[in-house]
Amino acid sequence: MHEITFTKASEQHLRDCRDALCQSTLGEKYFSSPGSAEDAILEGIRQENLYVAFIGEECVGFTYIIPKGAFHSFPYLHIIAVKEEYRNKGIGKALLDFSENIAYEMADKFFLVVADYNPEAKRFYERNGYQQVGEIPNLYRPGITEYMMLKGLKK
């Protein structure tokens, strides 16, 4: 595996980020309306809270962190996505580690939600130290329960 580098996203990364998101289960469930993926990504870019991962010159995924997105106090991992052809190669883990390092600068807790239809993602977060601290039925879509996950970050 080549070295993964990270940078703040700009609008030139929109297509690559859209592809990573739209080719995921998350994208299919929550960003299937025309333009919704682009709108979410552009919001993160404009707020300077979206970061892209590169291998060489290739954008392979992104992470979008909302600094006080959980309870107006703690960083929240809003979206993490890896291009389909780069999945299962450690890029998601690298993006998560990068996100946690950013969160660590802000607070001692990091939150995210993961949907009940995505048990592999929930196991991924649990393997990386996250604990389920709640369930929120119908949070974003009727019939889908979101599991609120928390990781205490070391200070």
N, C-alpha and C positions, 0 to 999 in steps of 0.2 A: 504494500500500500504506500502510495506517495504521501508526502506531507500535506496536511490540510491547513489552509490559511483562512483567516476571517477578516472581513472588512464591513464597515457600515454600508448598507445597500443604498443604491441610487436608482433613479428611474431606468437607467440602462439595464438593470438586473430584473426588471419587471417580467419579461417573457420567461426567463429561466425559473423565477420564483413561481409564477403562475403554473408552469408545467409541473413543477415538483408538487404543488398543492393539488392541482386538478387531477393528477394521476394517482391520488391517494384516496383511501376510504374516507378520511376526514373531508377532503375536497368534494367527493361524490355526495356525501350526506349534507354538508353545510354550505358548500359554495357552488352549487349546480346552477343557480340562476345566472343568466348572462351578465357578465361584468362584476359579479359579487367577489370573486377571487381577486381581481385586479383592484377593486375598491379597498378591500382589506389590506392588501399588500401596499398599495399607495399610501394608505393611512399610516402604516408602520414606517414607511420610508420618510414621509413628511414629518413624523414625530421623532425621527432619528432613533427608533427603537427596533429596527429590523436589520439583521446582520446576515451576510451571505458567507457560505463556505465554498472554498475553491480547492480543487486539485489541479495544480498548474494553472492554466488559463480557463479551465472549465468550472462554471458555477454548478455545484452539485446539491445544494440545499440551502435552507435558511432557517433562522429562528427569529421570532418576534416576541419581545418581552415588553410588558407594560409595567413600568417602574412601581407604581402604587395601585396596581390593578386589583389586588385582593384587599378588600376592606379599607380602601384608600390609605393603606399603610405598608403593604408588602408587595414585592415584585411577583408578577404573575406571568407564567409562560403561556402566552396566548396561542401561538402556532409554532410547530416545528415540522418541517417537511424536507424529505430527501427525494431527489429524482429517482424514478423507478429503477433505472439501470445501475444505480449506485447503492441500493438498499442492501442490508446485511453485510456491510463492509466496514462497520465501525463509524460511519459518518454521523449517524443519529446520536451515538454515544459522545462523539467529539462535539457535536452541536449542543448537547445537553451539558457537558462539562463547561463549554464556553459560556453558556447561558448562566450556569450556576456561579461562575467566576464574576460575571457582571452583577448578578443578584447579591453576591457576597459583599460587594462594595456598598450596597444600599441597606441591607438588613440581615437579620439572622434567620429568616424564614423565607421559603420559596414555595409558591403554590401553583397548581395547575389542575385542570379537570381532564378526565379521560372517560370516553363513552363506554357504556356497557356492551356495545356491539364490537368493541376492539379489545378483547382480553389479552392479546399479545402485547399491545402497548401498555396495558396496565401492569402486566408482569415485568416488562422492561423497566418501568418506573420503579416498581417495587425492588427489583434487583439493584437499582441504583440509589436505594436508600429512602424512597418515598413511602409514606404510610397513608392509607385511606383514612380520612378524618370526617367524611360525610358522604351522603348520597343526596342528589338533587334530581328528582324525577321531572321530566318535561322541561328542563332548563332552557334548551335551545330548540328542541323539536318534540312534539307530542310522541309519547311512547318510547323515548330514549332517556335513560337515566345517566346522569353524569356523576362520576365518582370524584369528589374533591380529594386531592392528594397534597401532602405537605412534606417538605424536607427541611429539617433544621440545619442551617449552615454553620459551620464552625467559625468562630471569631478568634 
